[in-house]
Amino acid sequence: DAGVTQSPTHLIKTRGQQVTLRCSPKSGHDTVSWYQQALGQGPQFIFQYYEEEERQRGNFPDRFSGHQFPNYSSELNVNALLLGDSALYLCASSTRYEQYFGPGTRLTVT
Amino acid sequence: QKEVEQDPGPLSVPEGAIVSLNCTYSNSAFQYFMWYRQYSRKGPELLMYTYSSGNKEDGRFTAQVDKSSKYISLFIRDSQPSDSATYLCAMSSANTGNQFYFGTGTSLTVIP
């Protein structure tokens, strides 16, 4: 079992650009959640996808959007990047109440 | 008030010590409680998962949940230098629609 995988590992973008991050869930998991983790902070919930629809959303602006594909993989898109978007972006796949995280994508906005 | 409060530490203990990590929470609807370990610049790794109140033991790790006090704990026995990491508590409930709420994490260093 490959577990949750994410790509890319690291990414450097310029303020105002757009970025797409990718996630493949653990085998057998149909729910994918995205989190933003700033340095020294716990993960902050962005949104969750189930059956290709956004099921729940945290307190993040519309610049953050996502998608889930029929194979349950998911993308996180962030438009009009701000310096404050620099963080570790974590994808987690889950059964009903047990979540497993991927290694994360470290995004740096300059 | 944050949903979940966790002392960020840092916590430094000698090898072999018993470590106690704690979180408090405000939402009495939380039913599912998890502890994650996160090494520097890595994704969190699920350590323990507990439903409702009570204790759960897995090797050197014991998770305790006291719902009446809205307080959860993780105990690590015979701590090892490899236990040095940040420990995150997380919780959820059916009412939160599978959204997980995390503490800020406690940084632990086990000194050889």
Interface residues (C-beta under 8 A of the other chain):
Chain A: V4 Q6 T31 S33 G40 Q41 G42 P43 Q44 F45 Q48 R55 Q56 G58 L88 L90 A92 S94 R96 Y97 E98 Q99 Y100 F101 G102 P103 G104 R106
Chain B: V4 Q6 P8 Q31 Y32 M34 Y36 R41 K42 G43 P44 E45 L46 Y49 Y51 L88 A90 S92 G97 N98 Q99 F100 Y101 F102 G103 T104 G105
